[in-house]
Amino acid sequence: MKESDIDPKIFELYDVYCHSAMQRREFLRRAAALTVVGGSGLAMAQALLPQYAQAQTISFTDKRIKARYVTYPSPGGNAAEMRGYLVQPAGEGPFPSVLIVHENRGLNPYIEDVARRAAVSGFLALAPDALTPLGGYPGNDDDGKVMQKKLDRAKIHIDMLNGARFLKAHAQSTGKLGATGFCFGGGVTNYLAVQMGAALNAAAPFYGRAPNTDGVKDIKAAVLVHYAEDDPRVNAMRADYEAALKAAGANYEMHTYPGTRHGFHNNSTLRYNEAAAKLAWQRTIDLFKKQLA
């Protein structure tokens, strides 16, 4: 099944499913009850569910990288010590570093793959797992999103901030730091740009919540914001964010990708838009290569 085969009502229901406590069984039940164009609502819903094994682009054992799990201290966060997935390019280093922030369901295989993609491009990448205090990503997104909702969101932000500081100071890091993230992680990336000021060199949020406009004046990083065309919840914040960036004299770009939906970079689901995802990721890598050199 292709993206074009999915009725818009199923996409809308899937967005609710992804951003609420709705469980898979309820999502499928509601989809089956919908009258849709071109087939079965249940079949369309099933086709939208993540297929992580098929979506992997870079193997854990790829010879171009070295990947491992690490822990780092997180004072003020949800746990005294957090766990993350650290991937470095093969070679001696040090390397410019990039923090990769997951969506609202923990460190799933898609985000680990993104960290490997960053490492293949020459960056020391760390993808923290916000679910560490509850045992870590549980192996499925349904339980993961429920677990993440149980955690103090402000403290998750602190856990990610501590991850960024750990990465910046890592022995294999040059001290130059970028950040990117997706959905929830896009919002965290904006938060880090405000909180870290000049300590963050570049930020590339994907369809994430904009920061409070009164903090935008503190952003010193070069900012590259990626928006889906059909994403009213996130796009409603765009105008105020851009006005604040302009007023602050920030170095920023914003791009909207035609024909895309929220989550278009995630190649494990049919929301994935290959052309847009590849363009947005190349722009992100280009930003990091320029700003973290």
MIVEXRO-650332 format. One record per residue (C-alpha): x, y, z; residue in one letter. Coordinates in steps of 0.1 Angstrom, whole numbers, plus 5000, padded with zeros to 4 digits. Each point is the difference from the previous one (the first is absolute). Example, Ala and Ser with C-alpha at 12.3 -4.5 7.8 and 13.67 -1.06 7.14 Angstrom:
% residues 2
512349555078A/501450344993S/
//
This chain:
% residues 293
500050005000M/501250354992K/499550335018E/497650114973S/497849695007D/499350125036I/496850195006D/500650345017P/497749905029K/502449725008I/503050235000F/498150235024E/499249715023L/503649894999Y/501250345010D/497649995030V/501349655008Y/503650114999C/499450305023H/497749865026S/499749715023A/497949814974M/501249644997Q/500549804968R/496949795005R/497850315004E/501650174970F/499349694978L/496549975013R/499250364992R/501649984966A/497949694992A/496850195008A/500850294977L/498550024965T/503050064977V/500750044963V/501949734982G/500049705023G/499949905037S/500750245028G/501549725020L/502449904973A/501050374996M/500650035037A/502149695001Q/502150124971A/500850325020L/501549825030L/503850015002P/502149744983Q/503450065016Y/501949704987A/499250094964Q/500850365007A/503649965012Q/502450174976T/503349955019I/500949695020S/501250005036F/503149824988T/500850234970D/503750034998K/499850384994R/498850055036I/500549895036K/496849985020A/499449935037R/497750095029Y/501350245026V/498850165032T/500350365011Y/499250205031P/496850205000S/499750225031P/496550155003G/498549764975G/497749705003N/502949775010A/503550065014A/501549814971E/498649984964M/500749754972R/500750094964G/501149854967Y/503450144990L/501349964964V/503350134987Q/501649984966P/502749754996A/503450165005G/501950195027E/497950325004G/499250225016P/496850084981F/497450285000P/497049875020S/496249984994V/497349935025L/497149804986I/496750045019V/497349744996H/496250034996E/497549955028N/500749635005R/503649955010G/503149894982L/498549784973N/501849834971P/499350294976Y/501850255022I/502949775005E/500249974962D/500050384997V/502950015025A/501949764978R/499250224969R/501650305018A/503149805009A/500449884964V/500050374990S/502950075024G/498450095033F/500249865035L/496349945007A/498249945032L/496349905002A/498950005037P/497149795012D/497550215020A/498549675013L/503249905019T/498350075034P/497349744991L/502349744986G/500650144966G/498249964967Y/497849695004P/500349864965G/496750144987N/498650354995D/496749955017D/501549935034D/502750264993G/497750294995K/498049915032V/503349985019M/501250344987Q/496750165011K/500649885035K/503350205002L/500350365010D/500450184966R/502050295014A/502449745015K/500249824967I/501250334985H/502750025027I/501049644993D/500550094963M/501850325010L/502449795021N/500449774971G/501050294978A/502650125026R/501449655004F/500449974962L/501650344996K/502649915027A/500649654988H/503649904993A/499149924964Q/498350334994S/501650314986T/497750215023G/497950114970K/496449895005L/496849984980G/496649865008A/497149864981T/496849825009G/496649894988F/496550095012C/500550015038F/503850004993G/499650304976G/498450195029G/502949895023V/502550124973T/498450355001N/500149995038Y/503749924999L/500750294976A/498550235025V/501649855031Q/503549944987M/500550344982G/503550014985A/500849655013A/497849864972L/501450074965N/497149874979A/496449885004A/497849824975A/496649925014P/497649784980F/496350105004Y/500450085037G/498450235024R/501350354998A/501650155032P/498450285020N/500750314980T/501450195030D/503049765000G/500850024963V/502350305006K/502449765018D/500549784969I/503550034986K/500049684979A/499449994963A/496449874998V/498549794971L/496349925006V/498349734980H/496250004996Y/497549774984A/497450164978E/497149825016D/500750045037D/497650265015P/500849945036R/503750084996V/499750254972N/497750225021A/503150105020M/502150094970R/499250374994A/500750105036D/503249805000Y/501350164968E/499050355012A/502049955032A/503049864981L/500050304976K/499750245030A/503049835016A/502150024969G/500449635000A/501749804973N/497149784989Y/498349834971E/496549844999M/498949754974H/496649854993T/500049684979Y/497049984976P/497849705001G/501349885034T/498449915033R/501350025036H/502649725003G/501150014964F/503649935009H/499249675018N/500649734973N/498449735021S/496450114992T/498050104969L/500150375012R/503649994986Y/500650224970N/503349884985E/500850314980A/499250245028A/501749805026A/503249974980K/500050374992L/499450105036A/502749765013W/502550134975Q/499350355010R/500549905036T/503349834993I/501150304980D/499150235029L/502049805024F/503049974977K/500150384996K/499350105036Q/501949735018L/503250014979A/
//
